[in-house]
């Protein structure tokens, strides 16, 4: 429960900035490579030198259309770029070129599946193209100097604005995850929040349950992870309730989340649209998008997360939960399909990835890309279980070695002599020995008198004597025959 006071509810809307994967900036030919030396990727257009005119990046427009198609949104036949005016210390022009009342992507929607199995539809109001600002670097030493890096100035962003449809942090987290998956699947943004490729602004307000009028919203700016989004909303919503309950006023503000202190801090008073003095940019003609252009992009649309999820369920019989986890981001989906290419058994592959490998990665705080076990190796391990070379129990021992050494499973199995015993002539003498023992004879009598559970004791004894190598199904079958 996010709110301590259960008489209130939270109302939230999200603005997510996705940095588009274009080679050059939105209005210039400067490159957009991440991590370049400061001010090495800014030309005369980015520096707003006199006489320099912007030229719109066609690929950025196509990426916006692609996103619109992915969320079943309206694509505007005509959209307009405007100048958004306020003090930008790191944009030489002194204004940001953005879209205001006529964005490229109009109303769309996104269906979410929540952890409790329920679903929620979030309406998306718009997605518009705009340029990013540069970066101010503050040196607070004895000279107290601020440097400006303009490499990011002009980098193309797609700002995705939702309606205020969120009521819980779980809904927000599910939305951000799915939105990140979509932009990754359609390959317009890498979705890396830690590097700022995807940044989230959350508009938060609270109101008494049953009220229709919205409370005063405060915008939490540039939150860089789902974990921090949840923490920031939780703190901010409870802070607003405390203000109201103590008779104080909540003012419309932009705030920053301080992850170290665990609090939001006021940044500036929150502006409304009229405060930015928007007006159409005279240097850029209105953007006209034809139906032919939309149809051409639609033809090349890749499989989307929801489509892949349904395919995994229909083709391989996976549960809705497993399919949802496996398609939650493109890296996981690609990894799973590579495991499946070698491992054959879809459900077993899903189980080893979700239960076994993810547990190790979480414990070691590793991303899937840094996994000590490759997709092909995990698939080979599953195939060894499927073809009965090793048992499921032995597979866990092999997997532990794979995590430690990154060796192929076949190599480990051969080195340690772990091949499963499937030869009945090798298993039967061991079973006979177990049954012939004093305890074995006593338990055999109990089994014949109806104590079926005692069979587990016999299986355990045989597996112990074969160091877990005997085929369990075969052991069960032979035991039942002999105990009769």
N, C-alpha and C positions, 0 to 999 in steps of 0.2 A: 504494500500500500504506500503510494507516494505521499499523500496528504495525511498529516497527523489529525487534522480536524475533518471528520467525515461529513460535516454539514456542507462542505464546499466541493466543487469540481473544478478541474483544470480545463481550459480551452486553449488549444495550441494550433499554430500554423507554421509550416517550415518553408524556408527559402534555402535551396541548395545550389551552390555554385559548382558546376562541373567544368574543369579545364579541358577543352577539346584537344584531341590528339592531332592537331595540324602541324605541319613542319614550320609554317611561318605564322606571323601574327595576324590579327583580325583585319588590320588596315594597312599593313606594310610587309615588306619582304624580309624583315628581320627574323632570324631563327628563334625557336622556342625551346631549345635544349635545356634540360634541367641541370643545375649545378655548374653552369659556365662561370668564368671569371666575371666579376661585377662590371656592368656597363659595356660588355663586349657584344651584346645582342640588342643594340638600339641604334637605329639610323636616323636620318634627318626627319622622317615622318614622325617617329616616336618622340623625338626631341622637340616637335612642334616648331621647326624652323620656318621662317616666313616663306610663303609660296608653296609649301609642301602640301599636297592633297592626298587624302586617304583613298585606297582602292580596296573594295570589299573582297575578303577571302571566300571564294566559291565553295571550297571544301567545308568551311565552317557552316555555311548555309545548308549544305547537303546533310551535314551531321545533325543539325537542328531538325530538319525534315525527318530524318531517320528516327530520331527520338520521338517526334510527334506520332509517327506511325506505330512505334512500339507501345505507346500508351493510348492508342486509338483516339488521338486528339484531332481537333480541327487544325488544318494547315492554311494559313492566311494567303489568299491570292495576292494581297498587297500588304506589305509591312514597311514601317518607317523607322529610321534611326533618328534619335534625338540627342540633344546635349543636356546632360544632367549636371547642374552647377552647384558645387560647394567646394570648400577649400580642400584641395588635394596637394599636399606637399610633395607627393611622389608621382604626380602626373603633370608634365610640363605645360600642357594645354590649359590647365586650371579647370577643366571639366571632363566628364566621362562621356564617351559616346556609347549610348545604350538604346534599347527600344522601350517605349513608354506605352502609349495607348493603342498602338498597332503592332503587337509582337508577331513573330513568325509562327509560333505554336500557340494555339488557343486552348480551350477547355478539353481536358482528357480525364482519365481515371486510372486507378491502380487497385487491384483486389489483393488483399493481404490475408494470409493464413497465420493466426496467432498460435502461441504455444499451447493454449488450452483446447485447440481444435476449432475454435470459432473463426469466422471470417469478418472482414471489415473492408468496405470500399472507401477509398480516399479520393476525393475529387482534386484534380490539378487545375488550377486557374489559368496558368500560362507558363510558357518557357520562352525566354527571350535572349537574344544575343547581346553581349556587351564586352567591352575590353576590360582587362584587369588593370589595376594600378601597379606602380613600382613598389619598392620596399625601402623603408627608412631604417637605417642601422644606427642605433644610438650608442656612442662611446661616452660613458659616464665617468671617465677618468678625470685627470686634472684639467684637461682642455675642454671637456664637456662638448664634444663635437658630434653632430649628426651627419652621417653620410647617406647618400641616396643611390640605390642600385636600380637602374631602369630596365634591366633585363626582362622583367615581368610586365612592364608597362606595355599594354597593347595586346597581351596574350588573350586569345579568344576564350570567353566563358559562356556557358549556357546556364542562365539562372532559372531554376525550376521552382515555381511558387505554388504551394498548395492552398486550398481553402482551409479555414480553421476547423478541420474535421477531427482532430485528434483529442482524445480524452484521457489517455493513459500513456505512460512511458513505454509500455509494451508495444503499443500501436506505433509509436514513433520509431522505436528500434527496428520493428519489422519493416516499416516503410523505408528507412535509410538502407537497410540490408538489401531489400528488393530493388530499390532504385540503383544502388551501386552495382548489383548484378546485371541489371538491364543495360547500363552504359558500358559495362565490360563486355557483355555478350554482343552488342551491336558495334563494339570496338570504336567508340567515340571518345572514351575517357578511361584512364587506367583505374580510377576509383580509389587511389591511394590517399587516404585521409591524413596519414602521418606526414606526407610530403606536401600537403595542401592542394593536391589535384582535385579533391572534393572537399568542400567546406560547407558547414551547416550553420545557418542562423535560425534560432527558434524564437518565435513570438509567443510569449506566455502571458495568460491572464487567468484570474480565478473569479468565480461567482458562486453564490449560494445555489445549492441544488434546487431545480425547479424554476429558477429565473431564466428569462429569455435574453435579457439585455447583457451584452458582453461587458466584462470588466476592462479596466485600463491595462493595456498590454505593455510589456517591457520586452525588448528584443535582446536575446543573448547572442552575441556576435562571434562568428568564426570558431565554432567548437569543432575539434579535430578528431574525435573518436566517438563511437557509439557509447562506450563506457562513460566518457565525460559528458555526453549529451544527457544521459540518464541522471547523473549526479547533479548537473547544472539545473535541470528542470526540477528535480526534487527539492534542491535548496531554494531556488527562486520561488516556486509555488508556495512553499511553507512560509517563506519570508513575506510574500504578499498577503497571505492569510493573517499572519501575525500583525502586519501593519493595519489591516482593516479592523481586526478584532480589538486592537488597542486604540481605535479611533483616529488613526493617522491616514493620510492620503497616499495612494500609489500614483506616482507621476509617470507619464509616458517617457521612457528613457531607452537609450541603447546601453547595454551593460556588457562587461567582459567576464568570462569565467576564469577564476584563479584556481587551477587544480591543486596547487600546493596548500593554499589556505582553505580550500573547499567552500569558497564563497563567490558570489557575483559582485562586481564592482562597477559603479557608475562610470560611463565613458563620456556620454554627451546626451543632451535632450534629444528625444526621438523626433526626427523630421517626418512630416507628411509630404505627399507628392508635390503640393504647391510650393513647399519650401525649397525645392530643388530648381524651381524656375525652368522646367522642361520646355524646350521648343525644338521643332524639327531641325536636324542638322543640314545647313545649306550646302555642305560639301559632298553629301551622299544622296544620290537619287533614290526615290522610293524603290523598294525591292519587290519585283513581280515574280511570282512562282507559278509556272504553268502546270496543268494537270499531267502533261506528258513527263515533266521532270519528276513529279511525285510518283507516277507509275513506274518510271525507270528505276527509281530508288527502291520502290516496293518490291520489284522483281528480285533484287539482290539482298533482301532482308534475310539475316541468318535466323536460325532457330532461337526463339526467346526462352527465358527461364521457365515460364508456365508451359510452353509447348514441350520443352525437354522433359519437364516433370511428368506430364501426361504420357509421353512416349515411354519413359522408364517404367511407369506403372502398368501401361497397357502391354508393352512388349515383353517385359521381364517379370511382371507380377510383384513389383516392389510395393511396399506400403506407402501411403501418402506421406508419412513422417520421413521415412528413409529417402524417398524421392525428393522431398522438400530440402532436406539437409544436403543431399548430393548436388542439387542444382542451385544452392544458395549463393554461390559465386562461380564464375567461369573457371577459375583455376581448379576448384574441387571437382566440377563436372568433367573437365578435360582429364584430370587425374583418374577419376573413376572409370571413364571410358577406356583409358589406356590399361588400367588394371583388368578390366573386363575382357579386353582383347586377348589377354594371355590366360586369365583365370577361369574363363568359360561360365562358371556358375554365378549368375548375377546376384542372387541373394547372399551367397557366401562372400562374394567380393565386397558387397555393400557392408556386410557385417564386419569384415576385417578392417575395412577403411574407417567406418564410423566408430566402432567400439574399440578396436585394438590400436590402430595407428593414431587416431585423433587423441586417444588417452595419453599416449606417449608424447605427442607434440604439445598438448596442453601442459603436461607435467614439466617438460623441458622448456616451455615458453618459446616454441619454434613455430614459424610459419610453414605451411605445406611445402613451399618452394625450397625450404631448408631441410626437408625430411631426410634422415639418414637412410631410409629405404625408398627406392624408386618405385614408380607405378609398375614397371615391368617386373621388378623383383617381387612385389606383393602379389601380382598376378601369378607368377611362377609358384609362389608358396601355396596359393589357393589351388592351383592345378595339381600340385603334389598330393593335396588332400583329396581332390576329386578323383584322381586315378588310383587312390589308395596306396600310394607310395609311402605316405606317413599318415598317422592318425591326427585328429584334431588336437589331442593333448600334446603329442610330440611337436606339432606345428607351433605351439606356443613357445616351446623351448627353442626351436629353430628361430622363431621371430625375435626372441630376446637376443640371440647371437647376431642376428641381422642388424638390430638396432645398435649393438656394440661395435660391430666390425664393418657393416655395410657390404658384407659378402653376399653372393648369390645363394639362395636357399639350397640349391642342388649341391653346391660345394660343401656347405655345412653338413648336410645329410650324409654325404659320402665320407667326409673327414671323421665324423663321429659315429658312423655306422648305425644310423637311425632309421634305415629302411624298414617299413612295416612288414611283419611276418604274416603272409597270407597263405602259406603252405600248410594244409591240414595235417600232413604227416609230421610237421614240426610242432604244431600246436597240441595235437591230441595227447602225446606222452606227458606233457606238462599238466594238462587237465586231469589225466588219469592219476598223476602223482598227488594233485591237490585233493581229489575225491578220496583217494586211498588213505590219506592221513586220518588220525583219530578224530580230529575236529571236523574234517571233511565228511567222514562217514556219519557223524552225528547230525551235521547240517543237511546232508543228503536226505536223511530220514525225515527231518523237519520239512524239507521242500516237498517230498512225496506226500506228506500229510497236509499240504495246502499252504505252507508258508512261502509264498512266491517271492517275497522280498529278500529271502535268504540268498537268492540267486546273485544278488549284488556282491555278497561276500565272496562267492566263488570267482566272479569276474575280477574283483579286486586282487585276489590271490594270484590269478593267472597273469594279470597285467604286471603285478609286482615282480613275478619271476621272469617275465620277458622284458623287464625294464620299460614297460609301456609300449612295446613294439608290436604286440599281437593285435590283429584286426579285431576291434571290439565286437562288431556285428557277428563275425565268424565265431568268436569265443562264445557269445551268447547262444548261437545256434547249436554248436557242438555240445555245450554244457546241458542244454535242455534235453537233447537226445540221450546223452549218457545218464542223466539223473533220473530218467523215466524208469 
